[in-house]
Structure formats: C-alpha cells, structure tokens
Amino acid sequence: MFSRTNIEKQLLKYRSKRIDEQAVMDEVQRIFSENEKQREEIISNLTEKSKEIENHFNFDLLETNHIFHIEDIKKLCITYRLRFLDSHYFKGDFPEEAISEIRILEKKHRISLKNFKIIAPAKLLKLENADDPLLFAPMGNDYFYLIHKWGKDLHPFRKFLMWPYKSFDNLVFTVALLSVLLTSIVPMHWLTPNPGIGEYLFLAFYIFIALGGMVILYGFSKGKNFNGAIWNSKYYNA
C-alpha cells in the first residue's frame, strides 16, 4: 500500500534544496584544492629547515598529556638510544595521520606550525657523517607539544640492550660481567690439570682485557659515543 523510502533519493532531495549539482562540484573542488594546498604547506614545513623558534599555542586548548619538557625527552632518548632532531632530518614518509593531526591543531589554534622536532632511532634519520617516531612542535621555554606517533613500537628489550651505552661505567660493568660469564663456561681442565681461584682470576682478567680492547677498537673505528652525548646530535658516527 505504501512504497518503501529510498534514503539515498531522500538525501539527494535535501541536497538539491540546499544547492544545485554544479555548485556541489565547485564547492567540493574548492575544498579539495584548499586541503591539498594546506597539505603541501605542512609537508614543506616538516621537510625544510625553519627559522622559527617556537609556536604560539592557545594554552586553553592544549592537552596536558601531550606536553613534555626537554629533560623528559632527553631521558627517554638516553635510555633507548634515540635521537631528538629537526623533522627535516627524517628520511621516512610522514603518514597522512600526522598531516591530519597538524591540520587539526593549526585550525584549532589558528596558527601555522613550524620548526617540528622528531624522536626516532638514528637509522630513520638522514644524518650527516655524524621504530618509533614521535613528532613534536616547540612551545618555548624548553617545552614541546607531542603531535603524533606512528610506526612500530620499540623492541621490548631495546632498553636492556642499550643500557651498556648509557655511560662509561655501564660499559665497563657490562664488559666485566661478560668476562665473568665467559670465564665460568671455559673448560679450565683443558688449560691446567688442577685449576684454582688464581687461574680463574687470571683468565677472567685476560678475557676482560680482550673484550675491552675489542669494544674500544669498534668504538673508535665507528666513531661511536655514549647515549648522553648523542641524543640530540645530527652526526651519524656519533
């Protein structure tokens, strides 16, 4: 008795009352053109060096869980052996989600964000001969606003694996521990019929010197440094 309602046709009716078809195409084209222009400007600001020092956010619109001090960032980078550098050093592609987050922030705060910073492993950065990026915008007074995170999470053992590189003391302790472990598995009866504590100490000291020598040789040949010295260095061989 009554025909079913086609909601697509009803939707078209509502639109036709508001605007004609040609105006719809013109409006859509204009919006897409503006969006593409904004996107190109954002990518340019991400990939080119900026002279701006800070961004003037509207503090009433900021989220506190996105605000970080330089000391927090430094501690994270030293612990996980990461770099904190200008975004133009990043050699990967910035995802659309990051671009969208920047556009949302710019629209909300009515500003153009510049001088972006990024936290990432050295292998993801275009460094001069010196898995989990975080994109920041500086706020001034050593505070930074987290905009977006992408990529895979860090390996669960990265903190443990990078611990020896935090400082010279950590490295010496690691070499000493490895020397003790290697000494404990060496079949001493192959070297002497009646091994005593003196023989074990001598062997541990010998292994410690050998391992230390290899670590120093590798470190000097590769130009490596400790986490505290490289967290904000733009040089790959640091």
HUCOR-V121471 format. One record per residue. N is the residue number from 1. RES is the residue in three letters. PSI is psi in degrees with one decimal (* if undefined). D_LAST is the distance of its C-alpha to the last C-alpha in whole Angstrom. Layout:
N,RES,PSI,D_LAST / N,RES,PSI,D_LAST
This chain:
1,MET,-42.7,81 / 2,PHE,133.1,78 / 3,SER,151.7,75 / 4,ARG,155.1,71 / 5,THR,122.1,69 / 6,ASN,107.4,66 / 7,ILE,-24.1,63 / 8,GLU,-43.9,61 / 9,LYS,-38.3,65 / 10,GLN,-39.5,65 / 11,LEU,-41.8,61 / 12,LEU,-37.9,62 / 13,LYS,-45.7,65 / 14,TYR,-39.8,63 / 15,ARG,-40.9,61 / 16,SER,-28.6,64 / 17,LYS,-29.8,65 / 18,ARG,-38.6,62 / 19,ILE,147.2,61 / 20,ASP,171.2,62 / 21,GLU,-42.7,60 / 22,GLN,-38.2,59 / 23,ALA,-34.5,58 / 24,VAL,-48.2,56 / 25,MET,-41.9,54 / 26,ASP,-41.8,54 / 27,GLU,-45.3,52 / 28,VAL,-44.0,50 / 29,GLN,-41.1,49 / 30,ARG,-43.7,48 / 31,ILE,-44.0,46 / 32,PHE,-36.2,44 / 33,SER,-43.2,44 / 34,GLU,-41.8,42 / 35,ASN,-41.5,40 / 36,GLU,-39.4,38 / 37,LYS,-44.5,38 / 38,GLN,-41.7,36 / 39,ARG,-43.5,34 / 40,GLU,-39.1,33 / 41,GLU,-40.5,32 / 42,ILE,-45.5,30 / 43,ILE,-38.8,28 / 44,SER,-42.1,28 / 45,ASN,-28.6,27 / 46,LEU,-35.4,24 / 47,THR,-5.8,23 / 48,GLU,148.4,23 / 49,LYS,135.6,22 / 50,SER,148.9,24 / 51,LYS,-12.0,25 / 52,GLU,145.7,27 / 53,ILE,-40.8,25 / 54,GLU,167.0,27 / 55,ASN,140.7,30 / 56,HIS,87.4,33 / 57,PHE,159.1,34 / 58,ASN,106.7,38 / 59,PHE,-23.2,37 / 60,ASP,-17.7,40 / 61,LEU,-0.1,39 / 62,LEU,150.8,35 / 63,GLU,124.9,35 / 64,THR,-29.4,33 / 65,ASN,3.9,32 / 66,HIS,0.4,29 / 67,ILE,125.8,28 / 68,PHE,142.0,25 / 69,HIS,156.9,24 / 70,ILE,-30.5,20 / 71,GLU,-36.0,20 / 72,ASP,-42.8,21 / 73,ILE,-43.0,19 / 74,LYS,-43.8,16 / 75,LYS,-42.4,18 / 76,LEU,-46.1,18 / 77,CYS,-39.6,14 / 78,ILE,-40.3,13 / 79,THR,-41.2,16 / 80,TYR,8.5,15 / 81,ARG,62.1,11 / 82,LEU,169.1,12 / 83,ARG,148.0,11 / 84,PHE,101.6,13 / 85,LEU,172.4,14 / 86,ASP,145.2,17 / 87,SER,-20.2,19 / 88,HIS,-10.0,19 / 89,TYR,-12.5,15 / 90,PHE,127.1,17 / 91,LYS,-3.6,18 / 92,GLY,-178.7,21 / 93,ASP,136.2,24 / 94,PHE,124.9,25 / 95,PRO,157.7,28 / 96,GLU,-31.7,32 / 97,GLU,-38.5,32 / 98,ALA,-42.8,29 / 99,ILE,-42.6,31 / 100,SER,-41.1,34 / 101,GLU,-39.4,32 / 102,ILE,-43.7,31 / 103,ARG,-40.8,35 / 104,ILE,-44.8,36 / 105,LEU,-43.9,35 / 106,GLU,-40.3,35 / 107,LYS,-41.1,39 / 108,LYS,-41.6,39 / 109,HIS,-6.5,38 / 110,ARG,47.6,39 / 111,ILE,167.3,36 / 112,SER,113.0,33 / 113,LEU,138.3,30 / 114,LYS,173.0,27 / 115,ASN,49.8,23 / 116,PHE,148.8,22 / 117,LYS,157.6,19 / 118,ILE,141.2,18 / 119,ILE,126.7,16 / 120,ALA,159.9,15 / 121,PRO,154.9,13 / 122,ALA,-32.4,10 / 123,LYS,-17.3,12 / 124,LEU,3.8,15 / 125,LEU,142.9,13 / 126,LYS,91.6,13 / 127,LEU,147.7,10 / 128,GLU,164.6,10 / 129,ASN,70.1,8 / 130,ALA,*,5 / 131,ASP,13.9,19 / 132,ASP,78.9,20 / 133,PRO,146.0,20 / 134,LEU,126.9,21 / 135,LEU,128.7,22 / 136,PHE,158.8,23 / 137,ALA,131.1,25 / 138,PRO,141.9,25 / 139,MET,-11.6,28 / 140,GLY,158.9,27 / 141,ASN,36.0,27 / 142,ASP,24.9,24 / 143,TYR,145.8,25 / 144,PHE,144.5,24 / 145,TYR,122.2,27 / 146,LEU,122.5,26 / 147,ILE,-48.9,27 / 148,HIS,150.1,27 / 149,LYS,137.3,25 / 150,TRP,-179.5,25 / 151,GLY,-174.5,24 / 152,LYS,154.5,24 / 153,ASP,158.6,24 / 154,LEU,154.6,21 / 155,HIS,137.9,22 / 156,PRO,-22.8,24 / 157,PHE,8.0,22 / 158,ARG,-41.8,19 / 159,LYS,-42.9,19 / 160,PHE,-42.6,20 / 161,LEU,-30.1,18 / 162,MET,-7.2,15 / 163,TRP,-42.1,17 / 164,PRO,-23.5,16 / 165,TYR,2.0,12 / 166,LYS,-37.6,13 / 167,SER,169.3,14 / 168,PHE,-39.8,15 / 169,ASP,-42.1,18 / 170,ASN,-39.1,18 / 171,LEU,-43.2,16 / 172,VAL,-43.0,19 / 173,PHE,-41.5,22 / 174,THR,-44.1,21 / 175,VAL,-41.3,21 / 176,ALA,-42.2,24 / 177,LEU,-42.8,25 / 178,LEU,-37.0,25 / 179,SER,-42.4,27 / 180,VAL,-43.0,29 / 181,LEU,-43.3,30 / 182,LEU,-38.6,30 / 183,THR,-37.4,32 / 184,SER,-23.0,34 / 185,ILE,-3.8,35 / 186,VAL,129.7,35 / 187,PRO,89.7,39 / 188,MET,-26.5,40 / 189,HIS,-12.5,43 / 190,TRP,-23.7,42 / 191,LEU,-35.9,41 / 192,THR,140.2,44 / 193,PRO,-33.2,47 / 194,ASN,75.7,47 / 195,PRO,137.4,43 / 196,GLY,-175.6,43 / 197,ILE,-33.0,41 / 198,GLY,-42.9,40 / 199,GLU,-40.7,39 / 200,TYR,-41.3,37 / 201,LEU,-41.2,35 / 202,PHE,-43.8,34 / 203,LEU,-40.9,33 / 204,ALA,-42.1,31 / 205,PHE,-40.5,29 / 206,TYR,-44.5,29 / 207,ILE,-38.6,27 / 208,PHE,-44.8,25 / 209,ILE,-41.8,24 / 210,ALA,-47.4,24 / 211,LEU,-43.0,21 / 212,GLY,-40.6,19 / 213,GLY,-41.3,19 / 214,MET,-39.6,18 / 215,VAL,-44.1,15 / 216,ILE,-42.5,14 / 217,LEU,-44.5,15 / 218,TYR,-43.5,13 / 219,GLY,-44.3,10 / 220,PHE,-40.0,10 / 221,SER,-33.5,11 / 222,LYS,-5.2,8 / 223,GLY,33.2,6 / 224,LYS,156.7,5 / 225,ASN,173.8,5 / 226,PHE,158.5,8 / 227,ASN,-39.6,9 / 228,GLY,-20.9,11 / 229,ALA,-14.9,8 / 230,ILE,-4.6,6 / 231,TRP,-26.6,9 / 232,ASN,27.2,10 / 233,SER,139.3,7 / 234,LYS,5.6,8 / 235,TYR,132.4,6 / 236,TYR,-41.8,6 / 237,ASN,41.7,4 / 238,ALA,*,0
